[in-house]
Amino acid sequence: LQALKRKPDLFLCSNLDVKAVFQCGVLSLKFPEAPTVKASCGFFTELLPRCGEIAPVGQVVHENGKVLLQAVLEGIGGQASRSLMDHFAEILFALNKHCFSLLSVW
C-alpha cells in the first residue's frame, strides 16, 4: 500500500507481475486477521483510481475485477468481521467511481 501511494509508477515496471499482486490482494481480503484485511482494502482503494492512468493496472482490473467484487461481497456477506465493513464499502465505492461500466457487467 505504501509503495503504491509513494511510487505509483512502480506498476509500470515490466518485470512486475501486476496480476499476481492483484491476486494476492484478493486472497488477503479473505484472511481472518483484521489488520491484513484492512491493509488489503486500503491497497485496492489506492489501486482502483489508477485504472485509467496505468495501463497494466487497468488491464488486470478489467480481466480480474469480478474476482475482487466477489471477494468483497463475500466479506460483506459474513466472512469478515463487522468492524471491517467500512473498508469493504470503500472498495465498492472505488469500483463504482472508477470502473462503473465494468461493475455493471460483473
N, CA, C and O of each residue as an XYZ file, in Angstrom:
424
protein
N       0.833     -1.186      0.000
C       0.000      0.000      0.000
C       0.878      1.250      0.000
O       0.651      2.177     -0.777
N       1.869      1.266      0.867
C       2.739      2.443      0.946
C       3.506      2.647     -0.352
O       3.697      3.779     -0.796
N       3.947      1.546     -0.961
C       4.665      1.660     -2.233
C       3.761      2.240     -3.307
O       4.201      3.054     -4.118
N       2.529      1.835     -3.318
C       1.576      2.338     -4.310
C       1.299      3.821     -4.093
O       1.190      4.576     -5.059
N       1.185      4.243     -2.841
C       0.933      5.655     -2.544
C       2.115      6.530     -2.933
O       1.945      7.604     -3.509
N       3.321      6.055     -2.610
C       4.507      6.886     -2.794
C       5.110      6.787     -4.190
O       5.724      7.739     -4.672
N       4.937      5.644     -4.835
C       5.581      5.424     -6.130
C       4.650      4.632     -7.041
O       4.914      3.463     -7.321
N       3.559      5.252     -7.511
C       2.583      4.501     -8.327
C       3.156      4.009     -9.649
O       2.640      3.050    -10.222
N       4.215      4.649    -10.144
C       4.800      4.188    -11.405
C       5.535      2.861    -11.240
O       6.029      2.302    -12.219
N       5.610      2.355    -10.012
C       6.157      1.025     -9.771
C       5.387     -0.011    -10.589
O       5.947     -1.016    -11.028
N       4.089      0.252    -10.787
C       3.252     -0.684    -11.528
C       3.493     -0.624    -13.034
O       2.878     -1.380    -13.786
N       4.374      0.256    -13.480
C       4.745      0.315    -14.890
C       5.981     -0.528    -15.190
O       6.331     -0.720    -16.355
N       6.644     -1.034    -14.151
C       7.843     -1.848    -14.344
C       7.486     -3.108    -15.131
O       6.503     -3.785    -14.831
N       8.285     -3.403    -16.122
C       7.985     -4.540    -16.991
C       8.142     -5.880    -16.266
O       7.507     -6.863    -16.644
N       8.975     -5.925    -15.236
C       9.185     -7.201    -14.546
C       8.268     -7.387    -13.337
O       8.437     -8.348    -12.586
N       7.303     -6.491    -13.134
C       6.337     -6.644    -12.052
C       5.110     -7.381    -12.585
O       4.510     -6.976    -13.580
N       4.756     -8.451    -11.918
C       3.564     -9.218    -12.295
C       2.360     -8.606    -11.579
O       2.021     -8.991    -10.460
N       1.725     -7.650    -12.247
C       0.602     -6.922    -11.647
C      -0.542     -7.881    -11.321
O      -1.224     -7.714    -10.310
N      -0.749     -8.865    -12.158
C      -1.824     -9.834    -11.912
C      -1.571    -10.603    -10.621
O      -2.500    -10.829     -9.847
N      -0.332    -11.005    -10.381
C      -0.009    -11.736     -9.155
C      -0.213    -10.855     -7.927
O      -0.725    -11.323     -6.910
N       0.179     -9.594     -8.009
C      -0.023     -8.661     -6.897
C      -1.522     -8.495     -6.635
O      -1.963     -8.501     -5.486
N      -2.292     -8.348     -7.703
C      -3.739     -8.206     -7.593
C      -4.351     -9.437     -6.919
O      -5.169     -9.312     -6.007
N      -3.949    -10.618     -7.374
C      -4.494    -11.860     -6.819
C      -4.111    -12.041     -5.353
O      -4.910    -12.542     -4.562
N      -2.898    -11.639     -4.987
C      -2.505    -11.696     -3.575
C      -3.381    -10.775     -2.737
O      -3.767    -11.114     -1.618
N      -3.689     -9.604     -3.294
C      -4.578     -8.676     -2.594
C      -5.959     -9.268     -2.388
O      -6.545     -9.139     -1.313
N      -6.479     -9.917     -3.423
C      -7.810    -10.541     -3.315
C      -7.790    -11.643     -2.260
O      -8.708    -11.746     -1.447
N      -6.745    -12.465     -2.275
C      -6.644    -13.532     -1.272
C      -6.545    -12.957      0.136
O      -7.098    -13.521      1.081
N      -5.845    -11.843      0.276
C      -5.676    -11.219      1.587
C      -6.995    -10.679      2.142
O      -7.143    -10.538      3.356
N      -7.945    -10.378      1.269
C      -9.262     -9.921      1.727
C      -9.997    -11.016      2.492
O     -10.938    -10.734      3.234
N      -9.574    -12.255      2.314
C     -10.260    -13.387      2.935
C      -9.550    -13.885      4.189
O      -9.990    -14.861      4.797
N      -8.464    -13.235      4.582
C      -7.718    -13.648      5.762
C      -8.538    -13.399      7.028
O      -9.380    -12.501      7.054
N      -8.300    -14.181      8.069
C      -9.035    -13.965      9.318
C      -8.527    -12.781     10.150
O      -9.233    -12.301     11.037
N      -7.318    -12.316      9.871
C      -6.742    -11.220     10.656
C      -7.235     -9.877     10.135
O      -7.020     -9.542      8.970
N      -7.891     -9.115     10.988
C      -8.470     -7.825     10.602
C      -7.424     -6.842     10.053
O      -7.707     -6.173      9.058
N      -6.234     -6.723     10.653
C      -5.263     -5.767     10.096
C      -4.841     -6.101      8.660
O      -4.587     -5.203      7.857
N      -4.770     -7.386      8.348
C      -4.418     -7.801      6.987
C      -5.516     -7.419      6.011
O      -5.239     -6.895      4.932
N      -6.752     -7.676      6.383
C      -7.896     -7.339      5.527
C      -7.983     -5.830      5.350
O      -8.234     -5.345      4.246
N      -7.779     -5.098      6.414
C      -7.827     -3.636      6.354
C      -6.751     -3.106      5.402
O      -7.016     -2.207      4.604
N      -5.552     -3.655      5.485
C      -4.466     -3.230      4.593
C      -4.783     -3.579      3.140
O      -4.484     -2.800      2.235
N      -5.383     -4.736      2.919
C      -5.760     -5.135      1.558
C      -6.827     -4.211      0.994
O      -6.779     -3.841     -0.179
N      -7.775     -3.845      1.816
C      -8.813     -2.903      1.380
C      -8.175     -1.570      1.012
O      -8.534     -0.960      0.005
N      -7.238     -1.124      1.822
C      -6.528      0.120      1.530
C      -5.760      0.044      0.231
O      -5.706      1.014     -0.525
N      -5.159     -1.118     -0.033
C      -4.436     -1.324     -1.282
C      -5.373     -1.142     -2.479
O      -5.030     -0.452     -3.439
N      -6.547     -1.757     -2.419
C      -7.468     -1.662     -3.548
C      -8.075     -0.270     -3.694
O      -8.350      0.171     -4.810
N      -8.285      0.416     -2.589
C      -8.827      1.770     -2.711
C      -7.787      2.728     -3.286
O      -8.149      3.772     -3.828
N      -6.511      2.395     -3.177
C      -5.456      3.184     -3.820
C      -5.236      2.737     -5.265
O      -4.909      3.553     -6.127
N      -5.415      1.450     -5.524
C      -5.136      0.894     -6.853
C      -6.224      1.245     -7.869
O      -5.913      1.628     -8.997
N      -7.472      1.121     -7.487
C      -8.575      1.286     -8.435
C      -8.626      2.665     -9.101
O      -8.947      2.737    -10.287
N      -8.329      3.751     -8.400
C      -8.332      5.047     -9.092
C      -7.268      5.175    -10.179
O      -7.323      6.094    -10.996
N      -6.314      4.268    -10.191
C      -5.233      4.329    -11.171
C      -5.497      3.476    -12.411
O      -4.633      3.353    -13.279
N      -6.687      2.891    -12.493
C      -7.038      2.042    -13.648
C      -6.875      2.779    -14.971
O      -6.410      2.201    -15.953
N      -7.251      4.041    -14.999
C      -7.199      4.796    -16.237
C      -5.829      5.308    -16.601
O      -5.534      5.502    -17.780
N      -4.982      5.532    -15.610
C      -3.685      6.145    -15.884
C      -2.540      5.151    -15.996
O      -1.512      5.471    -16.594
N      -2.687      3.956    -15.440
C      -1.637      2.937    -15.516
C      -2.210      1.734    -16.254
O      -3.003      0.972    -15.702
N      -1.803      1.574    -17.496
C      -2.385      0.548    -18.373
C      -2.337     -0.868    -17.791
O      -3.350     -1.565    -17.848
N      -1.205     -1.328    -17.233
C      -1.205     -2.692    -16.684
C      -2.227     -2.892    -15.569
O      -2.812     -3.968    -15.445
N      -2.441     -1.867    -14.767
C      -3.439     -1.951    -13.694
C      -4.839     -2.029    -14.300
O      -5.656     -2.851    -13.885
N      -5.109     -1.178    -15.274
C      -6.408     -1.196    -15.933
C      -6.720     -2.542    -16.560
O      -7.847     -3.031    -16.483
N      -5.714     -3.132    -17.178
C      -5.909     -4.432    -17.830
C      -6.210     -5.524    -16.799
O      -7.111     -6.338    -17.000
N      -5.461     -5.540    -15.706
C      -5.674     -6.559    -14.674
C      -7.042     -6.393    -14.028
O      -7.729     -7.382    -13.775
N      -7.448     -5.151    -13.758
C      -8.764     -4.921    -13.168
C      -9.851     -5.336    -14.154
O     -10.851     -5.937    -13.760
N      -9.663     -5.024    -15.413
C     -10.642     -5.405    -16.433
C     -10.811     -6.917    -16.488
O     -11.929     -7.421    -16.587
N      -9.689     -7.640    -16.423
C      -9.729     -9.095    -16.557
C     -10.092     -9.824    -15.265
O     -10.659    -10.916    -15.312
N      -9.771     -9.228    -14.103
C      -9.917     -9.943    -12.839
C     -10.784     -9.216    -11.812
O     -10.869     -9.645    -10.661
N     -11.413     -8.148    -12.207
C     -12.210     -7.370    -11.272
C     -13.389     -8.125    -10.697
O     -13.804     -7.875     -9.565
N     -13.929     -9.047    -11.473
C     -15.072     -9.821    -10.986
C     -14.683    -10.621     -9.739
O     -15.486    -10.765     -8.817
N     -13.464    -11.136     -9.713
C     -12.979    -11.898     -8.562
C     -12.870    -10.978     -7.337
O     -13.192    -11.381     -6.219
N     -12.419     -9.756     -7.561
C     -12.351     -8.775     -6.478
C     -13.747     -8.474     -5.949
O     -13.974     -8.472     -4.739
N     -14.670     -8.223     -6.851
C     -16.040     -7.933     -6.437
C     -16.635     -9.091     -5.642
O     -17.308     -8.868     -4.636
N     -16.396    -10.317     -6.079
C     -16.904    -11.488     -5.361
C     -16.321    -11.566     -3.955
O     -17.037    -11.858     -2.998
N     -15.015    -11.304     -3.829
C     -14.366    -11.358     -2.516
C     -14.935    -10.286     -1.587
O     -15.148    -10.533     -0.400
N     -15.177     -9.100     -2.134
C     -15.746     -8.013     -1.329
C     -17.155     -8.376     -0.875
O     -17.502     -8.187      0.291
N     -17.956     -8.889     -1.781
C     -19.335     -9.247     -1.427
C     -19.379    -10.407     -0.432
O     -20.256    -10.447      0.431
N     -18.447    -11.343     -0.545
C     -18.373    -12.441      0.423
C     -17.996    -11.908      1.803
O     -18.541    -12.345      2.817
N     -17.065    -10.965      1.831
C     -16.678    -10.355      3.106
C     -17.843     -9.642      3.748
O     -18.096     -9.794      4.943
N     -18.556     -8.857      2.946
C     -19.724     -8.132      3.448
C     -20.824     -9.107      3.865
O     -21.557     -8.864      4.824
N     -20.924    -10.206      3.133
C     -21.977    -11.191      3.400
C     -21.772    -12.008      4.660
O     -22.644    -12.798      5.022
N     -20.648    -11.843      5.338
C     -20.482    -12.546      6.604
C     -19.127    -13.162      6.842
O     -18.846    -13.587      7.963
N     -18.271    -13.230      5.836
C     -16.963    -13.845      6.046
C     -16.037    -12.967      6.885
O     -15.145    -13.476      7.563
N     -16.242    -11.673      6.842
C     -15.351    -10.757      7.547
C     -16.041    -10.170      8.774
O     -17.265    -10.187      8.899
N     -15.222     -9.660      9.658
C     -15.712     -9.010     10.868
C     -16.529     -7.768     10.514
O     -16.232     -7.075      9.541
N     -17.545     -7.501     11.304
C     -18.396     -6.322     11.075
C     -17.594     -5.028     11.177
O     -17.974     -4.021     10.580
N     -16.511     -5.040     11.909
C     -15.698     -3.828     12.063
C     -14.983     -3.444     10.763
O     -14.448     -2.341     10.652
N     -14.976     -4.344      9.790
C     -14.289     -4.089      8.515
C     -15.226     -3.621      7.408
O     -14.775     -3.360      6.293
N     -16.511     -3.512      7.693
C     -17.473     -3.190      6.643
C     -17.200     -1.853      5.960
O     -17.392     -1.734      4.750
N     -16.761     -0.853      6.705
C     -16.454      0.443      6.089
C     -15.330      0.312      5.066
O     -15.339      0.987      4.036
N     -14.370     -0.554      5.351
C     -13.241     -0.742      4.441
C     -13.682     -1.438      3.153
O     -13.242     -1.078      2.061
N     -14.555     -2.437      3.291
C     -15.107     -3.089      2.104
C     -15.964     -2.114      1.298
O     -15.955     -2.133      0.067
N     -16.694     -1.274      2.001
C     -17.526     -0.281      1.321
C     -16.673      0.686      0.505
O     -17.095      1.138     -0.559
N     -15.481      1.004      0.994
C     -14.587      1.889      0.243
C     -14.165      1.258     -1.082
O     -14.019      1.956     -2.085
N     -13.969     -0.056     -1.088
C     -13.636     -0.740     -2.350
C     -14.823     -0.655     -3.299
O     -14.651     -0.348     -4.478
N     -16.019     -0.920     -2.801
C     -17.213     -0.816     -3.658
C     -17.368      0.593     -4.213
O     -17.708      0.770     -5.382
N     -17.121      1.582     -3.384
C     -17.206      2.968     -3.826
C     -16.180      3.242     -4.925
O     -16.499      3.885     -5.926
N     -14.947      2.756     -4.742
C     -13.902      2.959     -5.752
C     -14.240      2.234     -7.051
O     -14.006      2.768     -8.135
N     -14.785      1.030     -6.954
C     -15.213      0.312     -8.155
C     -16.310      1.087     -8.874
O     -16.279      1.229    -10.096
N     -17.266      1.581     -8.121
C     -18.368      2.325     -8.715
C     -17.879      3.618     -9.373
O     -18.363      4.002    -10.438
N     -16.943      4.266     -8.748
C     -16.460      5.550     -9.250
C     -15.510      5.408    -10.435
O     -15.574      6.191    -11.382
N     -14.633      4.414    -10.384
C     -13.565      4.323    -11.377
C     -13.743      3.197    -12.398
O     -13.056      3.179    -13.419
N     -14.642      2.274    -12.138
C     -14.837      1.137    -13.046
C     -16.324      0.860    -13.237
O     -16.743     -0.297    -13.279
N     -17.111      1.911    -13.351
C     -18.563      1.749    -13.344
C     -19.065      0.836    -14.463
O     -19.901     -0.034    -14.219
N     -18.572      1.022    -15.672
C     -19.067      0.204    -16.781
C     -18.747     -1.275    -16.577
O     -19.545     -2.141    -16.935
N     -17.582     -1.563    -16.003
C     -17.227     -2.950    -15.710
C     -18.051     -3.496    -14.539
O     -18.479     -4.650    -14.552
N     -18.261     -2.666    -13.550
C     -19.009     -3.094    -12.360
C     -20.408     -3.558    -12.735
O     -20.903     -4.551    -12.201
N     -21.039     -2.846    -13.644
C     -22.388     -3.239    -14.040
C     -22.390     -4.567    -14.821
O     -23.391     -5.284    -14.813
N     -21.295     -4.889    -15.481
C     -21.183     -6.166    -16.202
C     -20.939     -7.311    -15.225
O     -21.519     -8.389    -15.353
N     -20.069     -7.060    -14.245
C     -19.744     -8.102    -13.271
C     -20.950     -8.456    -12.443
O     -20.867     -9.317    -11.568
